[in-house]
């Protein structure tokens, strides 16, 4: 977090602090924030986001051990990630309203305390059901912190420095998934999967203390009533769509349930959108959809969904390949993935400065190209491929993802009315988590179905597993290649002045 200390907030904090008040229509009030407070707030949020994103992916390497310990299948174990994403997808759309209705410091403390409770339960969980419940409580805190980090950065950091700070933010958001498997592998190898959660508790308590010390933003909450129908429609729409996506693998066993989930989810989404448009005219919407009027924002949403989907999908499949197909232990797998995380940590802040100086295209175009190249390298892995080929593919992919996260967050929000930063970040993070749920399900479903079919036809178990992974990576590579074309149409956005 030391990078934040060098940022030039000092001469611009007063303007940014006033913007916090006027962005939501409230008059400036309360004490101005000092440079130390701004740095402390963003550092506390960044550390919290890093911890929570790390938690989102630590089970990728640990999953085989959890499956053996709790006697569950890969499809059941996948719900530890899918259930987490499902909760995020339900809660995040409400954060645009929550960020307007409640003091940001109070929301931060609630999120951290929820995460601590969920983590403590997970560390002691003796069964799959309890572990899944704990993961969903953790997700409740994560759903609040991620939009809060983006919104706070947009409101406290001057526009000409946002690329740099978003680059640092993308380190915590992007490097978490990259180093999660490494941390998980080392801990599981040494002590077992329960200790993954036990070791997060001290970090969570530290974040809680930092928040109590620094997170004292002047109150800007508005006394608005929540629309219960919007909350219900949002939960049904995003929850059932994610559930339907996650049930694709078992659709042949219960097609009626999968079809019903998609149908009800899609209908709820249509009704939700129509209701938000009507309520926006009265200023009572749960989620303001005005950011979609910007082409940059729409393209950024598509790109982030593909990028996060291929990331989580790859991080789910690679450990299964290497542990079940190659017999490697979790520590070796984690160490193999570590260079990608380190490369991502270096690339993000560097290209954040490039964004500030030259705009989004010099960041997004090479980012999408490297994302696609990394997926195509994964397509080429075989049962006898050397481990360095897996590591190389992961490094290339990770650098591309770092560039994308840096450029997408900045360019997407540059076209959003400052009064709607909370809603824009809620939409952006919802898309990110939906993409993750789709990617995880798509990769695992293709891997499972194809490998099962291949093995039934007489192919060896190992070769069948790699054949299934080959097709999953091929689909990911085609999607990632499409992002290269889309990135050509994103420019430096300008926020509108009206609502």
C-alpha positions as CSV (number, residue, x, y, z in Angstrom):
1,X,0.0,0.0,0.0
2,X,3.0,2.3,0.1
3,X,2.4,3.4,-3.5
4,X,-0.6,5.4,-2.3
5,X,1.6,7.6,-0.1
6,X,3.3,9.1,-3.2
7,X,0.1,10.2,-4.9
8,X,-0.3,14.0,-5.2
9,X,-3.5,14.5,-3.2
10,X,-2.2,17.4,-1.2
11,X,-3.1,20.3,-3.4
12,X,-6.4,18.8,-4.6
13,X,-8.0,17.2,-1.6
14,X,-10.3,20.2,-0.9
15,X,-11.8,20.1,-4.4
16,X,-12.2,16.3,-4.3
17,X,-13.9,16.5,-0.8
18,X,-16.4,19.1,-1.9
19,X,-17.2,16.8,-4.9
20,X,-18.2,14.1,-2.4
21,X,-20.9,16.3,-1.1
22,X,-22.2,17.9,-4.4
23,X,-22.0,14.6,-6.3
24,X,-25.1,13.4,-4.4
25,X,-26.9,16.7,-4.2
26,X,-26.0,17.6,-0.6
27,X,-24.3,20.9,0.3
28,X,-20.7,20.8,1.4
29,X,-20.5,20.3,5.2
30,X,-18.1,18.9,7.8
31,X,-14.3,19.0,8.0
32,X,-12.2,18.8,4.9
33,X,-10.1,15.6,4.5
34,X,-6.4,15.8,4.9
35,X,-3.9,14.1,2.6
36,X,-3.3,11.5,5.4
37,X,-7.0,10.7,5.7
38,X,-7.5,10.3,1.9
39,X,-4.4,8.0,1.7
40,X,-5.6,6.1,4.7
41,X,-9.1,5.6,3.4
42,X,-8.0,4.4,0.0
43,X,-5.3,2.2,1.5
44,X,-7.9,0.6,3.9
45,X,-10.3,0.0,1.1
46,X,-7.6,-1.4,-1.2
47,X,-6.3,-3.8,1.5
48,X,-9.9,-4.9,2.2
49,X,-10.5,-5.5,-1.5
50,X,-7.3,-7.4,-1.9
51,X,-8.2,-9.6,1.0
52,X,-11.7,-10.3,-0.3
53,X,-10.7,-10.9,-3.9
54,X,-7.9,-13.2,-2.6
55,X,-10.6,-15.0,-0.7
56,X,-12.7,-15.3,-3.8
57,X,-10.1,-17.5,-5.6
58,X,-8.1,-19.3,-2.8
59,X,-10.3,-22.3,-3.1
60,X,-9.2,-23.0,-6.7
61,X,-6.1,-25.0,-5.7
62,X,-7.7,-26.2,-2.4
63,X,-10.8,-27.6,-4.1
64,X,-9.4,-31.1,-4.8
65,X,-8.5,-31.4,-1.1
66,X,-11.9,-30.1,0.0
67,X,-13.6,-32.6,-2.3
68,X,-11.7,-35.4,-0.7
69,X,-12.1,-34.2,2.8
70,X,-15.9,-33.5,2.6
71,X,-16.6,-36.3,0.1
72,X,-18.1,-34.2,-2.6
73,X,-17.9,-34.1,-6.4
74,X,-16.3,-31.5,-8.5
75,X,-19.7,-30.2,-9.6
76,X,-20.7,-29.8,-5.9
77,X,-17.4,-28.2,-4.9
78,X,-17.8,-25.7,-7.7
79,X,-20.7,-24.2,-5.7
80,X,-18.2,-22.9,-3.2
81,X,-17.2,-20.4,-6.0
82,X,-20.6,-20.2,-7.7
83,X,-22.5,-19.6,-4.4
84,X,-20.0,-16.8,-3.6
85,X,-20.6,-15.3,-7.0
86,X,-24.3,-15.8,-6.7
87,X,-24.4,-13.8,-3.5
88,X,-22.3,-11.0,-5.1
89,X,-24.6,-10.9,-8.1
90,X,-27.7,-10.4,-5.8
91,X,-26.2,-7.9,-3.4
92,X,-24.0,-5.7,-5.7
93,X,-26.9,-4.3,-7.8
94,X,-28.3,-2.8,-4.5
95,X,-25.0,-1.0,-3.6
96,X,-25.8,2.0,-5.8
97,X,-28.7,2.7,-3.5
98,X,-26.8,1.7,-0.4
99,X,-23.9,4.1,-1.2
100,X,-26.5,6.9,-1.4
101,X,-28.6,5.9,1.6
102,X,-25.9,5.2,4.2
103,X,-22.7,6.7,5.4
104,X,-19.8,5.1,3.6
105,X,-17.8,4.6,6.8
106,X,-20.7,2.6,8.3
107,X,-21.0,0.5,5.2
108,X,-17.3,-0.2,5.3
109,X,-17.5,-1.4,8.9
110,X,-20.5,-3.6,8.2
111,X,-18.8,-5.2,5.3
112,X,-15.6,-6.0,7.2
113,X,-17.5,-7.4,10.2
114,X,-19.6,-9.6,7.9
115,X,-16.4,-10.8,6.3
116,X,-14.8,-11.6,9.6
117,X,-17.9,-13.6,10.8
118,X,-18.0,-15.6,7.5
119,X,-14.3,-16.3,7.6
120,X,-14.4,-17.5,11.3
121,X,-17.2,-19.9,10.4
122,X,-15.4,-21.2,7.3
123,X,-12.2,-21.8,9.4
124,X,-14.2,-24.2,11.6
125,X,-16.7,-25.6,9.1
126,X,-17.0,-29.4,9.5
127,X,-19.4,-29.8,6.5
128,X,-20.0,-28.6,3.0
129,X,-23.3,-26.9,3.8
130,X,-21.7,-24.8,6.6
131,X,-18.7,-24.0,4.5
132,X,-21.0,-22.8,1.7
133,X,-23.0,-20.7,4.1
134,X,-19.8,-19.1,5.4
135,X,-18.7,-18.3,1.9
136,X,-22.0,-16.5,1.2
137,X,-21.6,-14.4,4.4
138,X,-18.1,-13.5,3.2
139,X,-19.6,-12.5,-0.2
140,X,-22.0,-10.1,1.5
141,X,-19.0,-8.0,2.7
142,X,-17.2,-8.4,-0.6
143,X,-20.2,-7.1,-2.5
144,X,-20.1,-3.8,-0.6
145,X,-16.3,-3.2,-0.5
146,X,-15.7,-3.6,-4.3
147,X,-18.1,-0.8,-5.4
148,X,-17.1,1.3,-2.4
149,X,-13.4,1.2,-3.5
150,X,-14.3,2.3,-7.0
151,X,-16.7,5.0,-5.9
152,X,-14.4,6.4,-3.2
153,X,-11.5,6.6,-5.6
154,X,-13.6,8.4,-8.2
155,X,-14.7,11.0,-5.6
156,X,-11.4,11.6,-3.8
157,X,-8.9,11.4,-6.6
158,X,-8.6,14.2,-9.2
159,X,-9.5,13.1,-12.8
160,X,-6.0,13.5,-14.1
161,X,-4.6,11.0,-11.6
162,X,-7.4,8.4,-11.7
163,X,-5.6,6.1,-14.2
164,X,-2.7,5.8,-11.8
165,X,-4.8,5.1,-8.8
166,X,-7.1,2.8,-10.7
167,X,-3.9,1.0,-11.8
168,X,-3.0,0.5,-8.1
169,X,-6.6,-0.6,-7.4
170,X,-6.4,-3.1,-10.3
171,X,-3.4,-4.6,-8.5
172,X,-5.5,-5.5,-5.5
173,X,-8.5,-6.6,-7.7
174,X,-6.4,-8.5,-10.3
175,X,-3.4,-9.8,-8.3
176,X,-5.8,-11.3,-5.7
177,X,-7.0,-14.0,-8.1
178,X,-3.4,-14.4,-9.4
179,X,-1.7,-15.0,-6.1
180,X,-4.7,-16.7,-4.4
181,X,-3.7,-20.1,-5.8
182,X,-0.1,-19.6,-4.7
183,X,-1.1,-18.7,-1.1
184,X,-3.7,-21.5,-1.1
185,X,-1.3,-24.1,-2.4
186,X,1.3,-23.3,0.2
187,X,-1.2,-23.3,3.1
188,X,-3.0,-26.4,2.0
189,X,0.3,-28.2,1.5
190,X,1.5,-27.3,4.9
191,X,-1.6,-27.4,7.2
192,X,-4.8,-28.1,5.3
193,X,-7.6,-26.0,3.7
194,X,-9.1,-24.8,7.0
195,X,-6.0,-22.7,7.7
196,X,-6.6,-20.7,4.5
197,X,-9.5,-19.0,6.4
198,X,-7.8,-19.0,9.8
199,X,-4.8,-17.0,8.3
200,X,-7.2,-14.3,6.9
201,X,-8.7,-13.4,10.2
202,X,-5.7,-11.3,11.5
203,X,-5.7,-9.4,8.2
204,X,-9.4,-8.8,8.4
205,X,-9.0,-7.4,12.0
206,X,-6.2,-5.1,10.8
207,X,-8.5,-3.8,8.0
208,X,-11.2,-3.2,10.6
209,X,-8.8,-1.1,12.7
210,X,-7.5,0.9,9.7
211,X,-11.1,1.6,8.8
212,X,-12.0,2.8,12.3
213,X,-9.0,5.1,12.3
214,X,-9.1,6.6,8.8
215,X,-12.6,6.1,7.3
216,X,-14.2,9.3,8.5
217,X,-15.7,10.8,5.3
218,X,-18.1,13.6,5.9
219,X,-21.7,12.3,6.0
220,X,-23.5,12.5,2.6
221,X,-26.3,10.0,3.1
222,X,-29.7,10.8,1.6
223,X,-33.0,9.9,3.3
224,X,-34.5,7.9,0.5
225,X,-36.8,4.9,0.8
226,X,-35.8,1.6,-0.7
227,X,-38.2,0.2,-3.3
228,X,-39.1,-3.3,-2.1
229,X,-40.3,-4.4,-5.5
230,X,-37.0,-3.4,-7.1
231,X,-35.0,-5.3,-4.5
232,X,-37.1,-8.5,-5.1
233,X,-36.9,-8.2,-8.9
234,X,-33.1,-7.6,-8.7
235,X,-32.6,-10.6,-6.5
236,X,-34.7,-12.8,-8.7
237,X,-33.2,-11.5,-11.9
238,X,-29.5,-11.8,-11.1
239,X,-29.8,-14.7,-8.6
240,X,-31.8,-16.9,-11.0
241,X,-29.7,-16.1,-14.0
242,X,-26.5,-17.0,-12.1
243,X,-28.2,-20.2,-10.8
244,X,-29.4,-21.1,-14.3
245,X,-25.9,-20.6,-15.7
246,X,-24.4,-22.7,-12.9
247,X,-27.0,-25.5,-13.5
248,X,-26.1,-25.9,-17.2
249,X,-23.9,-28.9,-16.4
250,X,-26.9,-30.8,-14.9
251,X,-29.5,-29.5,-17.3
252,X,-29.9,-33.0,-18.9
253,X,-30.9,-34.4,-15.5
254,X,-33.4,-31.7,-14.7
255,X,-34.0,-29.5,-17.8
256,X,-37.2,-28.0,-16.5
257,X,-35.4,-26.4,-13.5
258,X,-32.7,-24.9,-15.8
259,X,-35.2,-23.6,-18.3
260,X,-37.4,-22.2,-15.5
261,X,-34.5,-20.4,-13.9
262,X,-33.5,-18.7,-17.1
263,X,-37.0,-17.8,-18.0
264,X,-38.0,-16.3,-14.6
265,X,-34.6,-14.6,-14.3
266,X,-34.8,-13.1,-17.8
267,X,-38.4,-11.9,-17.2
268,X,-37.5,-10.5,-13.8
269,X,-34.6,-8.6,-15.4
270,X,-36.9,-7.0,-18.0
271,X,-39.3,-6.0,-15.3
272,X,-36.5,-4.7,-13.2
273,X,-35.1,-2.5,-16.0
274,X,-38.5,-1.1,-16.8
275,X,-39.2,-0.3,-13.1
276,X,-35.8,1.4,-12.7
277,X,-36.4,3.6,-15.7
278,X,-39.8,4.7,-14.2
279,X,-38.4,5.3,-10.7
280,X,-35.4,7.3,-12.1
281,X,-37.8,10.0,-13.1
282,X,-38.8,10.4,-9.4
283,X,-35.2,9.9,-8.1
284,X,-36.3,6.7,-6.3
285,X,-34.5,4.0,-8.4
286,X,-32.6,1.2,-6.8
287,X,-30.1,1.1,-9.7
288,X,-29.8,4.0,-12.2
289,X,-29.2,2.6,-15.6
290,X,-28.1,5.9,-17.2
291,X,-24.4,4.8,-17.5
292,X,-25.5,2.4,-20.3
293,X,-26.1,5.5,-22.5
294,X,-22.3,5.7,-23.0
295,X,-20.8,3.5,-25.7
296,X,-17.6,3.3,-23.7
297,X,-19.4,2.0,-20.6
298,X,-21.3,-0.6,-22.7
299,X,-18.1,-1.9,-24.3
300,X,-16.3,-1.9,-21.0
301,X,-19.0,-4.1,-19.5
302,X,-18.7,-6.7,-22.3
303,X,-14.9,-6.6,-22.0
304,X,-14.8,-7.0,-18.2
305,X,-17.3,-9.9,-18.3
306,X,-15.1,-11.8,-20.9
307,X,-11.9,-11.0,-19.0
308,X,-13.1,-12.0,-15.6
309,X,-14.9,-15.0,-17.0
310,X,-11.8,-16.4,-18.7
311,X,-9.7,-15.6,-15.6
312,X,-11.8,-17.5,-13.1
313,X,-12.5,-20.2,-15.6
314,X,-8.8,-20.8,-16.2
315,X,-8.0,-20.6,-12.5
316,X,-10.6,-23.3,-11.9
317,X,-9.5,-25.6,-14.7
318,X,-5.7,-25.4,-14.5
319,X,-5.3,-26.7,-10.9
320,X,-7.7,-29.6,-11.7
321,X,-5.5,-30.4,-14.8
322,X,-2.2,-30.3,-12.9
323,X,-3.4,-32.1,-9.8
324,X,-5.7,-34.7,-11.2
325,X,-4.0,-35.1,-14.6
326,X,-0.4,-34.6,-13.7
327,X,-0.3,-35.6,-10.0
328,X,1.3,-32.3,-8.9
329,X,0.7,-31.2,-5.3
330,X,-1.0,-27.9,-4.4
331,X,2.2,-26.2,-3.4
332,X,3.8,-26.8,-6.8
333,X,0.7,-25.6,-8.6
334,X,0.6,-22.5,-6.5
335,X,4.3,-21.7,-7.2
336,X,3.8,-22.2,-10.9
337,X,1.0,-19.6,-10.9
338,X,3.0,-17.1,-8.8
339,X,5.0,-15.4,-11.6
340,X,1.7,-14.4,-13.2
341,X,0.6,-12.6,-10.1
342,X,4.0,-10.8,-9.7
343,X,3.9,-9.7,-13.4
344,X,0.4,-8.4,-12.9
345,X,1.5,-6.4,-9.8
346,X,4.3,-4.7,-11.8
347,X,2.2,-4.0,-14.9
348,X,-0.9,-2.5,-13.3
349,X,0.6,0.8,-11.8
350,X,2.9,1.3,-14.8
351,X,0.1,1.2,-17.3
352,X,-2.1,3.3,-15.0
353,X,0.3,6.1,-15.6
354,X,0.2,5.3,-19.4
355,X,-3.5,5.7,-19.3
356,X,-3.3,9.1,-17.5
357,X,-1.0,10.4,-20.2
358,X,-2.2,8.8,-23.4
359,X,-5.8,7.6,-22.8
360,X,-7.3,4.1,-22.9
361,X,-6.3,2.6,-26.2
362,X,-2.5,2.2,-25.6
363,X,-3.5,0.2,-22.5
364,X,-6.6,-1.7,-23.7
365,X,-5.5,-2.8,-27.1
366,X,-2.2,-4.5,-26.0
367,X,-4.1,-5.8,-22.9
368,X,-6.8,-7.6,-25.0
369,X,-4.1,-8.9,-27.3
370,X,-2.1,-10.5,-24.4
371,X,-5.3,-11.8,-22.8
372,X,-6.1,-13.6,-26.1
373,X,-2.6,-14.8,-26.5
374,X,-2.5,-16.3,-23.0
375,X,-5.7,-18.2,-23.7
376,X,-4.4,-19.5,-27.1
377,X,-1.2,-20.7,-25.3
378,X,-3.5,-22.6,-22.9
379,X,-5.2,-24.2,-25.9
380,X,-1.8,-25.7,-26.8
381,X,-1.1,-27.5,-23.5
382,X,-1.2,-31.3,-23.6
383,X,-0.8,-34.1,-21.1
384,X,2.9,-34.2,-21.7
385,X,3.5,-30.4,-21.9
386,X,6.3,-29.0,-19.7
387,X,5.3,-27.0,-16.7
388,X,6.9,-23.9,-18.0
389,X,4.4,-23.8,-20.8
390,X,1.5,-23.5,-18.2
391,X,3.5,-20.8,-16.4
392,X,4.2,-18.9,-19.6
393,X,0.5,-18.9,-20.6
394,X,-0.5,-17.7,-17.1
395,X,2.1,-14.8,-17.1
396,X,1.0,-13.6,-20.5
397,X,-2.7,-13.8,-19.6
398,X,-2.1,-12.1,-16.2
399,X,-0.3,-9.1,-17.8
400,X,-3.1,-8.7,-20.3
401,X,-5.7,-8.9,-17.5
402,X,-3.8,-6.3,-15.5
403,X,-3.8,-3.9,-18.5
404,X,-7.5,-4.5,-19.0
405,X,-8.5,-3.9,-15.4
406,X,-6.5,-0.6,-15.3
407,X,-8.0,0.8,-18.5
408,X,-11.5,-0.5,-18.2
409,X,-12.3,0.8,-14.8
410,X,-11.1,4.2,-15.7
411,X,-12.6,4.5,-19.2
412,X,-15.9,3.1,-18.1
413,X,-16.4,5.6,-15.3
414,X,-15.0,8.5,-17.3
415,X,-18.3,8.7,-19.2
416,X,-20.5,8.5,-16.1
417,X,-22.2,11.5,-14.5
418,X,-20.3,12.1,-11.1
419,X,-23.7,11.9,-9.4
420,X,-24.0,8.4,-10.6
421,X,-20.6,7.0,-9.6
422,X,-22.2,4.7,-7.1
423,X,-24.6,3.3,-9.6
424,X,-22.0,3.0,-12.3
425,X,-19.6,1.1,-10.0
426,X,-22.5,-1.2,-8.9
427,X,-23.3,-2.0,-12.5
428,X,-19.7,-2.5,-13.4
429,X,-19.0,-4.9,-10.5
430,X,-22.3,-6.8,-11.2
431,X,-21.1,-7.4,-14.7
432,X,-17.7,-8.5,-13.5
433,X,-19.2,-11.1,-11.1
434,X,-21.8,-12.3,-13.7
435,X,-18.9,-12.8,-16.1
436,X,-17.0,-14.7,-13.4
437,X,-20.0,-17.0,-12.8
438,X,-20.5,-17.6,-16.5
439,X,-16.8,-18.3,-17.1
440,X,-16.4,-20.7,-14.2
441,X,-19.5,-22.6,-15.2
442,X,-18.7,-22.7,-18.9
443,X,-15.1,-23.9,-18.4
444,X,-16.0,-26.6,-15.8
445,X,-19.1,-27.8,-17.7
446,X,-17.2,-28.2,-21.0
447,X,-14.3,-29.9,-19.2
448,X,-16.6,-32.3,-17.3
449,X,-19.0,-33.2,-20.2
450,X,-16.3,-33.7,-22.8
451,X,-13.9,-35.6,-20.6
452,X,-16.7,-37.9,-19.4
453,X,-17.7,-38.6,-23.0
454,X,-14.1,-39.2,-24.0
455,X,-13.4,-41.6,-21.1
456,X,-16.7,-43.5,-21.9
457,X,-15.4,-44.0,-25.4
458,X,-12.2,-45.7,-24.2
459,X,-9.8,-42.8,-23.9
460,X,-7.6,-42.8,-20.8
461,X,-8.7,-40.7,-17.9
462,X,-5.8,-38.3,-18.1
463,X,-6.1,-37.8,-21.9
464,X,-9.8,-37.3,-21.6
465,X,-9.3,-34.7,-18.9
466,X,-6.9,-32.7,-21.2
467,X,-9.2,-33.1,-24.2
468,X,-12.0,-31.5,-22.2
469,X,-9.7,-28.7,-21.0
470,X,-8.6,-28.1,-24.6
471,X,-12.1,-27.4,-25.7
472,X,-12.8,-25.1,-22.7
473,X,-9.6,-23.1,-23.4
474,X,-10.5,-22.9,-27.1
475,X,-13.9,-21.3,-26.3
476,X,-12.1,-18.9,-23.9
477,X,-9.5,-18.1,-26.6
478,X,-12.2,-17.2,-29.2
479,X,-14.0,-15.0,-26.7
480,X,-10.8,-13.3,-25.6
481,X,-9.9,-12.7,-29.3
482,X,-13.2,-10.8,-29.7
483,X,-12.1,-8.4,-27.1
484,X,-9.2,-7.2,-29.3
485,X,-11.8,-5.9,-31.9
486,X,-14.0,-4.4,-29.2
487,X,-11.1,-2.5,-27.6
488,X,-10.6,-0.5,-30.8
489,X,-13.8,1.3,-30.3
490,X,-13.2,2.6,-26.8
491,X,-12.1,6.2,-26.5
492,X,-11.4,8.7,-23.7
493,X,-14.9,9.4,-22.4
494,X,-16.4,12.6,-21.1
495,X,-19.0,12.5,-18.3
496,X,-22.3,14.1,-19.1
497,X,-23.5,17.0,-17.0
498,X,-27.2,16.1,-16.6
499,X,-28.9,13.2,-14.9
